[in-house]
């Protein structure tokens, strides 16, 4: 039990450190979104595999909370739809992992993209933001989420292969 909790804590610390890169290194926003988003998604899937689904859900909620604290999100209200999409990502990956890893990654990334796009679209309408900002937010939380979710799954697989021989 303590091994799983320790792994989850280490993955949480790693995820926060990875998200903090954007504060330290001047990377263009679009590149930052793909690099950091992929790394965070890898942490979420590693948490599922090494710590279980409950700690992975904690990480799924922590990720947008950290992004909001770093003022990366336009409003703290965006924490909720992003956290919900992350929970869908983690849950669908866990459910399908026993069937096929790549099916799990694909479905999880697809559901995350659709869930996040729909939730952000609704939130943007409720917040009555400008059309230009709404289009930018919908784009940011649309197809890039499919890409970062898939790359996160590939990174998770590569790390799991490296850990295969390591002691549990």
N, C-alpha and C positions, 0 to 999 in steps of 0.2 A: 504494500500500500504506500509506504513512504517513498519507494522508488518512483512510483507514478506521480506522486505529488511533487517530488523534487524535479522530475523531468518537466512537468507542467510549469513549475516556477522558472526553470531555466529557459524554456521556450518563451514564456512571457517576457522575461528579461531580454532575451534575444530579439523578440518582436519589437519591444520598445526601443532598443538600441538601433535596430534597422530603420524604424520610423523616424528616429532622431537624426539620421544621416541628412535628411533634407534641410535640417536646421544648421548643419555644420558645413556642408559642401554645396556650393552654388551650382546645382544641376537644373537644367531647364525643366519646367513643370511637367511637360508631357513625358519626358524620359524618366523623371522621378516617379511618376505615376506607374509606369510599367515595371521599373526595377524594384521599387519598394513594394508595390502591390503584389508582385509575383513572390517576393520574399516573405511577405506577411501571409499570403495564401499557403506557401510551403510550411510555415510555422503552424498554421491551423490544421493542416492535414497530418503533419508530424505529431501534433498533440493528439489527434484521433488515434493514430497508430501506436504511439508510445505511452500515452497517458489515459486514454479512454475518452468517451464522448462528453462526459460532464466537464472535465477541465478544458476540453476543446471549446465548449460553449462559452466558458468564462473568457477564453482568449478571443472568441468571436465577438463578444461584447466589448472587451477591453480595447480592441484595435481601433474602432471608430471613436471611442472615448479619448484615447491618446491623440488621435488625429485632431479632434476638436480642441483639446487642451493645447495643442501645438498651433492652433488657429489655421489649420489646413482646410477645414470645412467652412463653408460660408455661414453656417448657423449651427448651434448645438442641436437644433431639431433634426439635423441630418444623421445624428447618432442612431436614432431608432430604425429608420429604414435600412441603413447600412448594417447595423447589428442583426436585424432580421434576415437580411440576405446572407450574411456570414453564417448565421445559424442554419439556414437552408443548405448552404455549401457544405458545412460540416456534417449535418444530419444525412443528407443524400449520399455523401461520400461513404459514411459509415454503413449505411444500409446496403449499398451496392458493392462494397469492397469485397465481400465474400463471393460475389458472383464473378466480377472481373474488375481488376484495378483500373483499366483504361476506360471501361464503361462508366465506372464510378467517377473518374476524373471528368470525363466529358459531360455526363449528366449534371454533376455538381456544379461545374463551371457554367453550363447552360442555364440551370435554375437560378444560380446567383445573378447572372446577367439579367434575365427576365424579371426576377423579383426586384432587383435593385432599380432597374429602369422604370418599372411600373410604379414602385413606391416613390421614387424621386419625382416622376411625372406628376403624381397626385400631390405631393408635398409642394412642388413648384407652383401648381395651380392654386393651392390653398394659400400660399404665401404671397401670391400675386406679384411675382418678380417680373422684371422686364423680359421681353421676348429674347433679346440677345443673351442675357444671363441664363435664361431657361434653356435655350438651345445648347449653350456650352455645358451646362450641368447634365442635361440629358445625354449629350455625347460622352462626357466623362464617365458617367455611370451606365453607359450602354455597352457597346461591343468591346471596349478595352477590358471590361470585367471578364468577358469570355476568354480573352487572351491571357490576362494575368492569372485567372483561375486555372487555365490549362498549363501554363508555364509553372505555376505553383505545384501542380500535380506531378509534373516531370521532375522538378527539383526534389520534391518529397521522395519520389521513386529513387533518384540517384543517391540521396542521403541514406535512405533505408538500405540500399544495396551496400553502401559503405559500412553501415552499422551491423550488417548481417553477422559478421564474425565476432562482433563485440559482445561482451558479457551483458546480460540483462541486468 
